[in-house]
Amino acid sequence: MRGRRGPPRISELGLSTSTPVPEKQAQSKTPMRRAVTAGVIGNFVEQFDFGIYGYLAPVMAPVFFPSQDPVVAVLSTYAILAIGTIIRPLGGMILGRWGDRFGRRSVLLWTIALMGLCTALIGVLPTYAQVGMFAPLLLLAMRMVQALISGGEYVGAIAFVVEWAEPKRRAYYTSFVSISVFVGILGGAGVSALTAVIFDEAALQSYGWRIPFLLALPLSLVGLWVRKRVGETPEFVKATADGAEVVKAPLTQAFKSQWREMLVFCGSSITLAIVSYTWVTYLPEFLSSNVGLSRAEALGSNAISVAVIIPLLPLAGVLSDRIGRRPMLIAGYLSALVLIPVAFAFAQMGTFTTAVIAQLIYVIPEFFLTGIVTVCVAELFATKTRFSAGGVAYNCSFAVFSGITPFVSALLVSTFGTIYAVWGYLAVAAVISLVVVVKWMQESYRLDLTTGKPME
């Protein structure tokens, strides 16, 4: 009788090329471009969804949470977003284990398909007037499923791109994953702003808000087609001998051998989470509800600042590939501490121009932090457990804080009567991140992904 056979090879599952990809081919431009496109397109769909939900939360609030107090209704809508993202670490654990055992590509095929389906289903949910409390419960259920999927999508995309990239250009290539975040948000902002312009208030609350969510389905189908055309990453194929030498319990192994790196990443990333989601999700709501700008002006001013950051991110990647990750992160934390209160001062001046200036100020800390935190999700962890370790670390810090930040920001402003209370919240996080990076973070921009040692 033949002995028990080990795990199937990646190539046998049809999840990779038939043979390991030669190094020169892996780093050539055509496969790299395809890999980057495949990596970023799913994250675009995810961020498109989060963008439209964040921007349309004030419109959706009375649809799902009728209340005499509009602040309570908006807080309830943001609370759904926060609750959903709190369970993202579970998704990171489940999908991370899958990705470390069977490859990055198989996970990414499923995540993009399910994300598009769930987003489209939000667009057909019944209202509170139709089914009562079942309406917010159904919305919560959809957000929780999406949160589980998101727990693996972003980290998987980063691992996918980094493992295809040239070793000394990892931050540059990974910057396109970060770009997909802002392009997705910009797409959500643009569609939301256009929807707000086309429909009057009654039509917008009746059916207009549903249209952006329904658009996610065809987008996800395109993304699924793109991902199916790219094989498994050369780094994963090499490190696991084409899937024959995978770690049987990657999550357990990650906690045993990389707990320190996981804690360091958590501490280093919380500032970016808070900066990003006060900027792209909460600030447009503040400008509309508290400052007096129209909804179109609030969304338009935000879209301008998001458009500005997009071409700057590859430059940040190139700079970090030259000077390292730590200097960029430290500059980002310090700029957030100093400049965010200046941004808030401009935001409260009450004009469209000052709203644009306020949000352009946010671009400065984002330049130093966004792409660098992204590449560190992959560089800090070993290849065989990268998806599991990165999934837990990322989702226990960035995902949780990004989810709760719009809710916390609205609550702080409502409680203290000033937006500078939000800066206090951000400042605490920035100080924590600064201490973590200065004292405990290892420089990773010249580390070999396989050995964890400096490249020659």
C-alpha positions in Angstrom: 0.0 0.0 0.0 1.4 3.4 -0.9 2.0 5.9 2.0 -0.1 8.9 2.6 0.6 11.6 0.1 1.6 15.1 1.1 -0.2 18.4 0.2 -0.9 18.8 -3.5 1.5 20.9 -5.5 0.3 24.4 -6.5 0.7 23.4 -10.2 -1.4 20.3 -9.7 -4.3 22.4 -8.4 -4.2 24.6 -11.5 -3.4 27.6 -9.4 0.0 28.4 -10.9 2.2 28.0 -13.9 3.1 24.4 -14.6 6.7 25.0 -13.5 8.4 27.5 -11.1 8.9 30.8 -12.8 12.5 31.6 -13.6 13.8 34.6 -11.7 14.5 36.7 -14.8 11.0 36.0 -16.2 9.4 36.8 -12.8 11.0 40.2 -12.9 10.4 41.1 -16.6 8.0 43.9 -17.3 5.1 42.0 -18.9 4.5 39.4 -16.1 5.0 42.2 -13.5 2.5 44.4 -15.1 -0.1 41.6 -15.2 0.7 40.7 -11.6 0.3 44.3 -10.4 -3.0 44.7 -12.3 -4.3 41.4 -10.9 -3.3 42.4 -7.4 -4.8 45.9 -7.4 -8.1 45.3 -9.1 -9.8 43.5 -6.3 -8.7 46.1 -3.8 -10.2 48.7 -6.1 -13.5 47.0 -5.9 -13.2 46.7 -2.1 -12.3 50.4 -1.6 -15.0 51.5 -4.1 -17.5 49.8 -1.8 -16.1 51.4 1.3 -15.9 54.7 -0.4 -19.5 54.8 -1.5 -20.7 53.5 1.9 -18.8 56.2 3.7 -19.8 59.0 1.4 -23.5 57.9 1.2 -23.8 57.1 5.0 -25.8 60.4 5.6 -28.2 59.5 2.8 -28.6 55.9 3.9 -29.1 56.8 7.5 -32.8 57.6 7.4 -33.4 54.7 5.0 -32.1 52.1 7.5 -32.3 54.0 10.8 -35.2 56.3 11.1 -34.7 58.7 14.0 -35.8 62.1 15.2 -32.2 63.0 15.8 -30.2 62.9 12.5 -26.9 62.7 14.4 -28.1 59.4 16.0 -29.0 58.0 12.5 -25.6 58.9 11.0 -23.8 57.4 14.0 -25.8 54.2 13.6 -24.8 54.0 10.0 -21.1 54.5 10.8 -21.5 52.0 13.7 -22.5 49.3 11.1 -19.2 50.1 9.3 -17.3 49.9 12.6 -18.9 46.6 13.7 -18.2 45.0 10.3 -14.5 45.9 10.3 -14.0 44.6 13.9 -14.4 41.0 12.6 -11.9 41.5 9.8 -9.1 39.9 11.9 -11.2 36.6 11.7 -11.2 36.9 7.9 -7.5 37.5 7.9 -6.9 34.4 10.0 -9.2 32.2 7.8 -8.0 33.5 4.4 -4.4 33.9 5.5 -4.2 30.2 6.4 -5.7 29.4 3.1 -3.3 31.6 1.2 -0.2 30.2 3.0 -1.3 26.6 2.3 -2.7 26.7 -1.2 -1.3 29.9 -2.6 -2.2 33.6 -2.9 -4.0 33.3 -6.3 -6.7 30.9 -5.2 -7.7 33.2 -2.3 -7.7 36.3 -4.5 -10.0 34.7 -7.0 -12.6 34.0 -4.4 -12.4 37.3 -2.6 -13.0 39.5 -5.6 -16.0 37.4 -6.7 -17.6 37.5 -3.2 -16.9 41.1 -2.6 -18.6 42.2 -5.8 -21.6 40.0 -5.0 -22.1 41.3 -1.5 -21.7 44.9 -2.5 -24.4 44.5 -5.2 -26.7 42.9 -2.7 -26.6 46.0 -0.5 -28.0 47.8 -3.5 -31.2 45.7 -3.4 -31.8 45.5 0.4 -35.2 46.5 1.7 -35.7 49.6 3.7 -36.8 50.1 7.3 -40.2 51.3 6.1 -40.6 48.0 4.3 -39.4 45.4 6.7 -38.7 47.3 10.0 -35.7 46.1 12.0 -34.8 43.5 9.5 -33.4 46.2 7.2 -30.5 47.3 9.5 -29.9 43.6 10.4 -29.6 42.7 6.8 -27.3 45.6 6.2 -25.2 44.5 9.2 -25.0 40.9 7.8 -23.8 42.1 4.4 -21.1 44.3 6.0 -19.9 41.4 8.2 -19.5 39.1 5.3 -17.7 41.8 3.4 -15.5 42.4 6.4 -14.5 38.7 6.5 -13.6 38.9 2.8 -11.7 42.2 3.2 -9.7 40.6 5.9 -7.8 38.6 3.3 -8.1 40.7 0.1 -5.8 43.6 0.9 -3.0 41.6 2.6 -3.3 38.9 -0.2 -2.9 41.6 -2.9 0.1 43.0 -1.2 1.8 39.6 -0.8 0.9 38.8 -4.4 2.6 42.0 -5.8 5.6 42.0 -3.4 6.4 38.4 -4.3 6.3 39.1 -8.0 8.4 42.4 -7.6 12.0 43.1 -8.2 13.7 42.9 -4.8 15.0 46.5 -4.8 11.8 48.0 -6.2 9.3 46.5 -3.8 8.0 49.8 -2.5 7.6 51.2 -6.0 5.5 48.3 -7.2 3.5 48.0 -4.0 2.6 51.7 -4.3 0.2 50.6 -7.0 -1.7 48.6 -4.4 -2.0 51.8 -2.4 -3.0 53.7 -5.5 -5.9 51.2 -5.9 -7.2 52.3 -2.5 -7.4 55.9 -3.6 -8.6 55.2 -7.1 -11.4 53.1 -5.5 -12.2 55.8 -3.1 -12.1 58.4 -5.8 -14.4 56.2 -7.9 -16.7 56.0 -5.0 -16.5 59.7 -4.4 -17.1 60.5 -8.1 -20.1 58.2 -8.4 -21.5 59.4 -5.1 -21.1 63.1 -6.1 -22.6 62.5 -9.5 -25.5 60.6 -7.9 -26.1 63.5 -5.5 -26.1 65.9 -8.4 -28.4 63.9 -10.7 -31.1 63.0 -8.2 -33.0 65.3 -5.9 -33.1 64.5 -2.2 -36.3 62.4 -2.4 -35.1 60.3 -5.3 -31.6 59.9 -3.8 -33.1 58.4 -0.6 -35.6 56.4 -2.5 -33.5 54.6 -5.0 -30.6 56.7 -6.2 -28.2 55.6 -3.5 -28.6 52.0 -4.7 -27.0 52.6 -8.1 -23.3 52.9 -7.0 -23.5 49.6 -5.0 -24.9 47.7 -8.0 -22.0 48.9 -10.2 -19.6 46.7 -8.1 -20.8 43.5 -9.7 -19.6 44.1 -13.3 -16.4 45.5 -11.8 -15.7 42.4 -9.9 -16.4 40.2 -12.9 -13.7 42.1 -14.9 -11.3 41.7 -11.9 -12.0 37.9 -11.8 -11.1 37.6 -15.5 -7.9 39.5 -15.0 -6.8 37.4 -12.0 -7.4 34.2 -13.7 -4.8 35.1 -16.4 -1.9 35.4 -13.8 -0.2 32.5 -12.2 1.0 31.9 -8.6 3.8 34.1 -7.3 7.4 32.9 -8.0 8.4 33.6 -4.4 5.7 31.4 -3.0 6.4 28.6 -5.5 10.1 28.8 -4.7 9.7 29.0 -0.9 7.3 26.0 -0.8 8.8 23.9 -3.5 5.7 24.4 -5.7 3.3 23.8 -2.7 5.0 20.6 -1.5 6.6 22.2 1.6 3.9 24.5 2.9 3.6 25.0 6.7 0.7 22.8 7.9 -0.4 25.3 10.6 0.8 28.7 9.3 -1.3 30.7 11.7 0.1 28.9 14.7 3.6 29.2 13.3 3.2 32.9 12.8 2.2 33.5 16.4 5.1 31.4 17.6 7.9 32.8 15.5 6.7 36.3 14.4 4.6 37.7 17.3 7.1 40.5 17.8 7.0 41.6 14.1 3.2 41.4 14.3 3.0 43.7 17.3 5.5 46.1 15.7 3.4 46.3 12.5 0.2 46.9 14.6 1.8 49.8 16.4 3.3 51.3 13.3 0.1 51.3 11.2 -2.6 52.7 13.5 -1.7 56.3 12.7 -2.2 55.8 9.0 -5.6 54.2 9.6 -6.8 57.2 11.6 -5.3 59.8 9.3 -6.8 58.1 6.2 -10.3 57.6 7.5 -10.7 61.0 9.1 -9.7 62.4 5.7 -11.7 60.3 3.2 -14.7 59.2 5.2 -15.4 61.5 8.1 -14.2 65.0 6.9 -16.6 65.2 4.0 -19.5 64.5 6.4 -18.1 67.1 8.8 -17.9 69.7 6.0 -21.4 69.0 5.0 -23.1 68.7 8.3 -21.1 71.0 10.6 -19.5 73.6 8.3 -22.3 74.2 5.9 -20.9 73.1 2.5 -23.3 71.4 0.2 -22.9 67.6 -0.1 -21.5 68.0 -3.7 -18.9 70.6 -2.5 -17.8 68.4 0.4 -17.4 65.3 -1.8 -15.8 67.3 -4.6 -13.2 68.9 -2.4 -12.3 65.5 -1.0 -12.0 64.0 -4.5 -9.6 66.7 -5.6 -7.2 65.9 -2.7 -7.5 62.2 -3.4 -6.6 62.8 -7.0 -3.5 64.7 -6.0 -2.1 61.9 -3.9 -2.4 59.2 -6.6 0.6 60.3 -8.8 2.7 61.0 -5.7 2.6 57.5 -4.3 5.0 55.9 -6.9 7.4 58.7 -6.1 7.2 57.9 -2.4 7.9 54.2 -3.3 11.0 55.2 -5.2 12.2 57.4 -2.4 11.6 54.6 0.2 13.4 52.1 -2.0 16.4 54.4 -1.8 16.4 55.7 1.9 14.4 52.9 3.7 11.1 52.5 5.4 11.8 53.9 8.9 12.8 57.5 7.8 9.6 57.7 5.7 7.4 56.5 8.6 8.9 58.8 11.1 8.4 61.8 8.8 4.8 60.8 8.4 4.0 60.6 12.1 5.7 64.0 12.8 3.8 65.7 9.9 0.5 64.3 11.1 1.1 65.6 14.6 1.9 69.1 13.3 -0.2 69.5 10.2 -3.6 67.9 11.0 -4.7 70.7 13.3 -3.8 73.2 10.6 -6.0 71.2 8.2 -8.9 71.4 10.7 -8.5 75.2 11.0 -8.8 75.6 7.2 -11.8 73.1 7.1 -13.8 75.3 9.5 -13.4 78.5 7.4 -16.5 77.4 5.5 -15.6 77.9 1.8 -14.9 75.4 -0.9 -11.4 76.7 -1.4 -10.4 76.3 2.2 -12.0 72.8 2.3 -9.7 71.8 -0.6 -6.7 73.3 1.2 -7.5 71.5 4.4 -7.6 68.2 2.6 -4.5 68.9 0.5 -2.7 69.2 3.8 -3.6 65.7 4.6 -1.7 64.6 1.5 1.6 65.3 3.2 1.4 62.7 6.0 -0.3 60.3 3.5 2.7 60.6 1.2 5.1 59.4 3.8 2.9 56.7 5.3 0.6 55.1 2.8 2.8 53.0 0.5 5.4 52.4 3.2 3.0 50.8 5.7 1.6 48.8 2.7 5.0 47.2 1.7 5.8 46.5 5.4 2.8 44.2 5.6 4.8 41.8 3.4 8.4 42.6 4.2 8.2 42.1 7.9 7.1 38.5 7.6 8.5 35.2 6.3 7.1 33.9 2.9 5.7 30.6 4.3 3.6 32.4 6.9 3.4 35.9 5.3 -0.4 35.8 4.5 -1.3 34.6 8.0 1.0 36.9 9.9 0.2 39.9 7.8 -3.5 39.1 7.8 -3.7 39.2 11.6 -1.3 42.1 12.1 -2.9 44.3 9.5 -6.5 43.6 10.5 -5.9 43.9 14.2 -4.6 47.4 13.7 -5.3 49.2 10.4 -8.7 47.5 9.7 -10.1 48.0 13.2 -9.0 51.6 13.5 -10.1 52.5 10.0 -13.5 51.0 10.8 -14.1 52.8 14.1 -12.5 56.1 13.2 -15.5 57.7 11.4 -17.7 56.6 14.3 -15.3 57.8 17.0 -14.7 61.1 15.1 -18.4 61.8 14.9 -18.9 60.9 18.6 -15.9 63.1 19.7 -17.2 66.1 17.8 -20.7 65.6 19.1 -19.5 65.2 22.7 -16.9 68.0 22.9 -18.2 70.4 20.2 -14.9 70.7 18.4 -13.1 68.9 15.6 -9.8 69.4 17.5 -11.0 66.5 19.7 -10.3 64.3 16.7 -6.8 65.6 16.5 -6.3 64.5 20.1 -7.3 61.0 19.2 -5.0 61.0 16.2 -2.1 62.5 18.2 -2.1 59.7 20.8 -1.9 57.2 17.9 1.0 59.1 16.2 3.0 59.1 19.4 2.5 55.4 19.9 3.6 54.7 16.3 6.6 56.9 16.6 7.9 55.1 19.7 7.3 51.7 18.1 9.2 52.4 14.9 12.1 54.2 16.6 12.6 51.6 19.3 11.6 48.2 17.8 11.1 48.3 14.0 13.8 46.6 11.9 14.7 48.3 8.6 13.3 46.0 5.9 14.0 47.6 2.6 17.1 45.6 1.9 16.0 42.3 3.4 15.7 39.1 1.3 12.1 37.9 1.4 13.1 34.2 1.6 16.0 34.3 4.1 15.1 37.5 6.0 18.7 38.5 5.8 20.2 41.6 4.0 20.4 41.3 0.2 23.9 41.2 -1.3 
